[in-house]
Every structure is written in C-alpha cells, then in structure tokens.
Amino acid sequence: MEITVGTDGSVTAARVVDANPPRVFDREALAAVKRWKFAPIDAPVTTTRTINFRPGG
C-alpha cells in the first residue's frame, strides 16, 4: 500500500501498489488503511506499508 498522511494525522490518499493474489483484498485493504490515524505532523507524508492478510489466523 502507498499512503499519504495529512497534517491532521488522517490518511488522505491510499492505493494498492502490489497484491498477491491480485485484486482479491484490494477493497478491504483500502477501507482499513483509510481508517488509520496518526499523530498530527507538520507536512503531508507519503509512504508505503505492507499489509499481510492471514485468513483464519
């Protein structure tokens, strides 16, 4: 996932960079990431994070 965190600590943009298997969990991953909250910052930051889904785990 590539995410941009705004100055208020909310995720202002998110996109799937790579997925395996492709397009299976994209919608769920985007919805989860958009709910993330971070501490407020001075300027927006874009970063990438890996999310692993482990069904049944």
NUKOLMI-15848 format. One record per residue (C-alpha): residue number from 1; residue in one letter; x, y, z. Coordinates in pm, 1 decimal, padded with zeros to 6 digits. Layout:
# residues N
NUM  A  X  Y  Z
...
# end
This chain:
# residues 57
1  M  00000.0  00000.0  00000.0
2  E  00106.8  00355.0  -00064.2
3  I  -00049.7  00600.8  00176.8
4  T  -00037.9  00974.0  00225.2
5  V  -00085.0  01104.9  00577.3
6  G  -00215.4  01460.3  00607.0
7  T  -00115.0  01719.1  00863.9
8  D  -00405.5  01620.0  01090.7
9  G  -00282.2  01258.3  01101.2
10  S  -00554.2  01114.3  00879.4
11  V  -00490.1  00912.5  00564.4
12  T  -00570.2  01146.6  00276.8
13  A  -00484.8  00907.3  -00008.4
14  A  -00419.2  00536.4  -00047.1
15  R  -00354.3  00297.5  -00331.5
16  V  -00258.6  -00064.1  -00376.8
17  V  00092.3  -00085.0  -00519.8
18  D  00111.3  -00463.3  -00546.1
19  A  -00107.0  -00753.2  -00436.6
20  N  -00076.7  -01128.8  -00428.0
21  P  -00319.2  -01258.7  -00535.5
22  P  -00406.9  -00954.5  -00747.5
23  R  -00729.1  -00762.7  -00670.7
24  V  -00861.0  -01012.5  -00413.3
25  F  -00824.0  -00796.5  -00099.5
26  D  -00775.3  -00450.3  -00254.8
27  R  -01109.8  -00304.7  -00147.4
28  E  -01079.3  -00433.5  00209.5
29  A  -00719.3  -00316.2  00242.9
30  L  -00804.3  00033.2  00117.6
31  A  -01100.7  00059.4  00353.7
32  A  -00886.5  -00045.8  00650.7
33  V  -00599.8  00190.5  00568.4
34  K  -00832.5  00488.4  00527.4
35  R  -00941.7  00440.7  00890.6
36  W  -00584.9  00459.9  01024.9
37  K  -00495.6  00761.6  01240.3
38  F  -00150.3  00901.2  01309.2
39  A  -00018.3  01182.9  01526.3
40  P  -00050.1  01526.3  01361.1
41  I  00254.6  01627.3  01153.5
42  D  00392.2  01948.4  01002.1
43  A  00363.8  01844.0  00636.6
44  P  00192.0  01561.2  00447.0
45  V  00399.0  01242.0  00410.4
46  T  00366.4  00964.2  00154.3
47  T  00498.4  00620.9  00246.7
48  T  00449.5  00256.3  00162.8
49  R  00342.2  -00019.1  00400.4
50  T  00294.4  -00391.2  00353.8
51  I  -00026.7  -00546.7  00481.7
52  N  -00044.5  -00923.7  00521.7
53  F  -00382.5  -01094.9  00536.2
54  R  -00389.2  -01430.6  00706.8
55  P  -00737.6  -01575.4  00661.9
56  G  -00841.0  -01789.8  00955.3
57  G  -00535.8  -01682.3  01153.0
# end
